Amino acid sequence: MNHLTLPHLRTPININFDLTYNCNAKCKFCFISNKLIHDRFQSKKKIFKIIDKLFESNIFRINFFGGEPSLHPDILEIIKYAKEKNFKVTLVTNSLAFNKSNILEYEKYLDGIGVSLHGPEKIHNYLMGVLNAYKQALFVIEHFSKANKLVGVNFTLTKENYKYFYDTALNLCEHYHIGFVAISRFISSDDTFLGKELKSKYEPDKDVLNYTLEKMNILQEQYPLVDIRMSIFFPLCIVKNPSHKKFLLPCSFGQNYCTIDYNGNIKLCSYGNAVIGNILEDNFEEIWKSNPLLIKYRSCEWFPTKCRNCPDFPKCLGGCKVTNKSKSFSVDKLAL
């Protein structure tokens, strides 16, 4: 049996900053609760305080996330403030709030951008629930590509769009200077747009995931310099072709990554619910070192015996830990 205890840094290197849960799209696979999508915007003053605390904690990179972070009325001042603190600043966006006037400001202060794009035009617009979503995504991708800024694509994988992944990614790699293609496996939640009744229609199963890995492998052979990866992981034990395991890395939350929301709450992951402290009220370094939930997580004792006995366990760590929304963390439901 593997008696593994997860190592961790003094504080995380990378932070997902959930700037808002508001959004201007209606994605059928959105993981954000319906209770939060019309939430208020946090004040610029408080956001700056959170950034100051992250600076004091020697964080390297802030990735602005949501919701849709570009909807915050002070977003340009916020990313400018973060950049002036010498953070590496990136942003994930659906691109709908970008236009010819503000995109130059984004270009000035962002080190990189991840654009949501989930298939060809008809499929992407349908999944986003917005008529011009595809054209907007290409507008942002093309601009950052021409500016020689890091630009990548975030493709949310569902049962409805998985067969379009390869052609969509290939087209982008052929026509733009794409730095990365990140595939996020859709994980459902009961209180989102989707609801319980449509989970099976969208949530990818093992066959869909293995099909996608095969297409990722073909794309990687064609574009070896593009970083192609699964960004929401799953257990290595369900991977049929061992050579495809290279696209899956163990999740690093609790080791060098976590999430901060706009109230300063420290979360294990943007996709999960567990809160381990508040950066405005508590010492971040002390939370990261001594929080009981983190200590339990890093101990690995909570993993099933079959996971801990697996030779791939250190490279897998049970896949995604937040597929069961009723728990702070658990082994991926695909491993059970």
Secondary structure, 3 states (H helix, E strand, C coil): CCCCCCCCCCCCCEEEEECCCCCCCCCCCCCCCCCCCCCCCCCHHHHHHHHHHHHHCCCCEEEEECCCHHHCCCHHHHHHHHHHCCCEEEEEECCCCCCCCCHHHHHHHCCEEEEECCCCHHHHHHHHCCCCHHHHHHHHHHHHHHCCCEEEEEEEECCCCHHHHHHHHHHHHHHCCCCEEEEEECCCCCCCCCCHHHHHHHCCCHHHHHHHHHHHHHHHHHCCCCEEEECCCCCHHHCCCHHHHHHCCCCCECCCEEEEECCCEEECCCCCCCEEEECCCCCHHHHHHHCHHHHHHHHCCCCCHHHHCCCCHHHHCCCCCCCCCCCCCCCCHHHC
